[in-house]
Amino acid sequence: MDKLNSRKKYMRDVYSKYWTNVRKRYGIIQYDKDLISKLVQITKSGKVLEVAIGDGYPYSHALTEKEYDLYGIDISPQHVEMVRKALPSINVSVGDAENIKFRDHFFDLVFCFRSTWYFSNITKAVSEMLRVVKKGGLVMFDVQNINHPIHLKFIKEQIKREKSYTYEITTRFIKNFIKLIIRPIRFYPIHWSLEKHIILETPTDPNLLKQFFKENMIVFQVYGVEWNNNKYALRKLETGKDFDKYDRLVYKATKP
């Protein structure tokens, strides 16, 4: 099995279970509230798709209170079943962000938050989201900025773990023992395995998206995320010079 398929299989079968617990710890922060507000401002009704819907919280859950025809896809059958039980008004199904099973121009709005760094091909996923949205419709998604120091350091560590099996197994077991020690205080899922390391998260180069949008004549707006701003976490960025100040970027693209 190649790396990309191994990664998708891991996301579907293993990481999805871990993420369910992690999301509950995160709760809803100002960033999430601002994203929901942006979605509601874009359109008051119509067909809306959340890509990588997870368990449906907090975004689609918030939108169920509005007059939307909501859809969702996720690579994990477990997540899809969770949405069906908790949010039955949402039309949810198992699906791949890089091969969305809906016809062209079907949705008024498509969005994907806290997930793009798990995709193996970001431009293919964005291309698919643009394909299924109507002309003049909007696509919103966030990315981890690969040029930010936090993500540069993270990627170096991930590559090291992927190349050195000994380093990876040692690191994995040390982390698992630490999780066991602190488990009475805080629960972290433990994954005992002798398999090679799989790089799950891939931050995005903003220049890649800029080139993609230019080639496809897509008008877009970028926001930087200010995590410590308790009033409004999204800052509108006018030029690419400011991008690298932010570890997270939010894109809003209009389909021509």
C-alpha positions as CSV (number, residue, x, y, z in Angstrom):
1,M,0.0,0.0,0.0
2,D,1.4,3.4,-1.0
3,K,1.9,6.3,1.5
4,L,-1.2,8.2,0.4
5,N,-3.6,5.2,0.7
6,S,-1.9,4.2,4.0
7,R,-2.5,7.7,5.3
8,K,-6.2,7.7,4.3
9,K,-6.7,4.3,5.8
10,Y,-5.2,5.5,9.1
11,M,-7.4,8.6,9.1
12,R,-10.4,6.5,8.5
13,D,-9.8,3.7,10.9
14,V,-7.6,5.0,13.7
15,Y,-7.3,8.8,13.8
16,S,-11.1,9.4,13.5
17,K,-11.6,7.7,16.9
18,Y,-8.9,9.8,18.5
19,W,-10.2,13.0,17.0
20,T,-13.7,12.5,18.6
21,N,-12.2,12.7,22.0
22,V,-9.9,15.6,21.1
23,R,-12.7,17.8,19.7
24,K,-14.7,17.5,23.0
25,R,-11.7,18.9,24.8
26,Y,-11.3,21.8,22.4
27,G,-14.9,23.0,22.9
28,I,-15.9,26.1,20.9
29,I,-13.5,29.0,20.9
30,Q,-13.7,32.5,19.4
31,Y,-12.2,31.3,16.2
32,D,-15.0,28.8,15.7
33,K,-17.7,31.4,16.5
34,D,-16.2,33.7,13.9
35,L,-16.1,31.0,11.2
36,I,-19.8,30.2,11.9
37,S,-20.6,33.9,11.7
38,K,-18.9,34.2,8.3
39,L,-20.8,31.2,7.0
40,V,-24.1,32.7,8.0
41,Q,-23.2,36.0,6.4
42,I,-22.4,34.4,3.1
43,T,-25.9,32.9,2.5
44,K,-29.1,32.7,4.6
45,S,-30.4,29.6,2.9
46,G,-29.7,27.0,0.2
47,K,-27.7,23.9,-0.1
48,V,-24.6,23.8,2.1
49,L,-21.8,21.1,2.2
50,E,-19.3,20.6,5.0
51,V,-16.3,18.6,3.8
52,A,-14.7,16.4,6.5
53,I,-17.7,17.0,8.8
54,G,-16.4,14.8,11.6
55,D,-19.1,14.5,14.3
56,G,-20.9,17.6,13.0
57,Y,-19.7,19.9,15.8
58,P,-19.5,22.8,16.0
59,Y,-20.1,24.1,12.4
60,S,-22.9,22.1,10.9
61,H,-24.5,21.7,14.3
62,A,-24.8,25.5,14.5
63,L,-26.2,25.7,11.0
64,T,-29.0,23.3,11.7
65,E,-30.7,26.1,13.6
66,K,-30.8,28.1,10.3
67,E,-32.8,27.5,7.1
68,Y,-30.2,25.5,5.2
69,D,-30.4,22.2,3.3
70,L,-27.3,20.7,5.0
71,Y,-25.0,18.0,3.6
72,G,-21.8,16.5,4.9
73,I,-19.1,14.0,3.9
74,D,-16.4,12.4,5.9
75,I,-13.8,9.7,5.2
76,S,-14.7,7.9,8.5
77,P,-17.9,5.7,8.6
78,Q,-17.8,6.1,12.3
79,H,-18.1,9.9,12.1
80,V,-20.9,9.5,9.5
81,E,-22.9,7.3,11.9
82,M,-22.4,9.8,14.7
83,V,-23.8,12.6,12.6
84,R,-26.8,10.5,11.5
85,K,-27.7,9.8,15.1
86,A,-27.0,13.2,16.6
87,L,-28.0,15.5,13.7
88,P,-30.5,13.5,11.6
89,S,-31.5,16.6,9.5
90,I,-28.1,16.6,7.8
91,N,-27.6,14.5,4.6
92,V,-24.4,12.9,5.5
93,S,-22.4,10.2,3.7
94,V,-18.9,8.6,3.5
95,G,-16.8,10.5,1.1
96,D,-13.3,11.6,0.0
97,A,-12.5,15.4,-0.1
98,E,-10.4,14.7,-3.2
99,N,-13.2,13.0,-5.1
100,I,-16.6,14.5,-4.0
101,K,-19.6,12.4,-5.2
102,F,-21.9,15.3,-6.1
103,R,-22.6,16.8,-9.5
104,D,-21.2,20.1,-10.7
105,H,-22.7,23.4,-9.4
106,F,-24.9,21.6,-6.8
107,F,-24.2,23.7,-3.6
108,D,-24.6,27.3,-2.7
109,L,-21.8,27.1,-0.2
110,V,-19.0,24.6,0.6
111,F,-16.7,24.8,3.6
112,C,-14.1,22.7,5.4
113,F,-12.5,23.7,8.7
114,R,-9.7,22.1,10.8
115,S,-9.1,19.4,8.3
116,T,-7.2,20.4,5.1
117,W,-3.8,19.4,6.6
118,Y,-5.0,15.8,6.6
119,F,-5.6,15.8,2.9
120,S,-3.0,14.3,0.6
121,N,-3.6,16.9,-2.1
122,I,-4.9,20.3,-1.0
123,T,-5.4,21.7,-4.5
124,K,-7.3,18.7,-5.7
125,A,-9.6,19.0,-2.7
126,V,-10.1,22.7,-3.2
127,S,-10.7,22.0,-6.9
128,E,-13.4,19.5,-6.0
129,M,-15.1,22.0,-3.6
130,L,-15.1,24.6,-6.3
131,R,-16.5,22.1,-8.8
132,V,-19.6,21.3,-6.8
133,V,-20.4,24.9,-5.7
134,K,-22.6,27.0,-8.0
135,K,-21.3,29.8,-10.1
136,G,-20.9,32.9,-7.8
137,G,-21.0,30.5,-4.8
138,L,-18.3,30.5,-2.1
139,V,-15.9,28.0,-0.8
140,M,-14.3,28.5,2.7
141,F,-11.5,26.5,4.3
142,D,-8.6,27.0,6.6
143,V,-5.0,25.8,6.3
144,Q,-1.9,25.4,8.4
145,N,0.7,27.8,7.0
146,I,3.9,25.8,6.2
147,N,6.0,29.0,6.3
148,H,5.3,29.7,10.0
149,P,8.0,28.6,12.5
150,I,5.6,26.3,14.4
151,H,4.9,24.2,11.3
152,L,8.4,24.3,9.9
153,K,9.6,22.7,13.2
154,F,6.7,20.2,13.2
155,I,7.4,19.1,9.6
156,K,11.2,18.5,10.3
157,E,10.3,16.3,13.3
158,Q,7.7,14.4,11.2
159,I,10.2,13.7,8.4
160,K,12.8,12.5,11.0
161,R,10.3,10.1,12.4
162,E,9.3,8.8,9.0
163,K,13.0,8.2,7.9
164,S,14.3,6.6,11.1
165,Y,12.3,3.6,12.3
166,T,14.4,3.3,15.5
167,Y,13.8,7.0,16.3
168,E,10.0,6.6,15.6
169,I,9.5,3.5,17.8
170,T,11.5,5.0,20.6
171,T,9.5,8.3,20.4
172,R,6.2,6.5,20.2
173,F,6.8,4.3,23.2
174,I,8.1,7.2,25.3
175,K,5.0,9.2,24.5
176,N,2.7,6.3,25.3
177,F,4.4,5.8,28.7
178,I,4.0,9.5,29.5
179,K,0.3,9.3,28.5
180,L,-0.1,6.3,30.9
181,I,1.5,8.3,33.8
182,I,-0.8,11.3,33.3
183,R,-3.9,9.4,32.5
184,P,-5.4,9.8,36.0
185,I,-5.3,13.6,35.4
186,R,-6.1,13.7,31.7
187,F,-7.0,11.1,29.2
188,Y,-5.0,10.6,25.9
189,P,-5.6,7.7,23.6
190,I,-2.7,5.3,23.2
191,H,-1.8,3.6,20.0
192,W,0.6,0.7,20.5
193,S,2.0,-0.3,17.1
194,L,5.3,-1.3,15.5
195,E,4.3,0.1,12.1
196,K,6.3,2.8,10.4
197,H,5.4,6.4,11.1
198,I,2.7,8.0,8.8
199,I,2.9,11.7,8.3
200,L,-0.7,12.7,8.9
201,E,-0.6,16.5,8.9
202,T,0.7,18.5,5.9
203,P,0.7,22.3,6.2
204,T,0.1,24.3,3.0
205,D,2.3,26.8,1.2
206,P,0.2,29.9,0.6
207,N,2.1,30.4,-2.7
208,L,0.7,27.1,-4.0
209,L,-2.8,28.3,-3.4
210,K,-2.1,31.7,-4.9
211,Q,-0.8,30.1,-8.1
212,F,-3.8,27.7,-8.2
213,F,-6.3,30.5,-7.8
214,K,-4.5,32.6,-10.4
215,E,-4.5,29.8,-13.0
216,N,-8.2,29.2,-12.4
217,M,-9.1,32.9,-12.3
218,I,-10.6,32.5,-8.8
219,V,-11.1,35.7,-6.7
220,F,-10.2,35.0,-3.1
221,Q,-9.7,36.6,0.3
222,V,-7.4,35.5,3.1
223,Y,-7.7,36.0,6.9
224,G,-5.0,35.4,9.5
225,V,-6.1,33.8,12.8
226,E,-5.3,35.7,16.0
227,W,-5.8,33.0,18.6
228,N,-5.6,35.4,21.6
229,N,-8.2,37.8,20.3
230,N,-11.3,37.1,22.3
231,K,-13.4,39.6,20.4
232,Y,-12.7,38.7,16.8
233,A,-10.1,36.1,15.8
234,L,-10.1,36.6,12.0
235,R,-8.0,39.5,10.6
236,K,-8.4,40.3,6.9
237,L,-5.0,40.3,5.1
238,E,-4.5,42.7,2.3
239,T,-1.1,41.4,1.0
240,G,0.9,38.2,1.1
241,K,3.6,39.9,3.1
242,D,1.5,39.4,6.2
243,F,0.8,35.7,5.7
244,D,3.8,34.3,7.5
245,K,2.9,36.0,10.7
246,Y,0.0,33.6,11.1
247,D,0.2,29.8,11.7
248,R,-3.4,29.4,10.5
249,L,-5.0,31.1,7.4
250,V,-8.6,31.1,6.3
251,Y,-9.5,31.3,2.6
252,K,-12.8,32.5,1.1
253,A,-12.9,31.8,-2.6
254,T,-15.6,32.8,-5.1
255,K,-16.4,30.6,-8.1
256,P,-16.5,32.6,-11.3
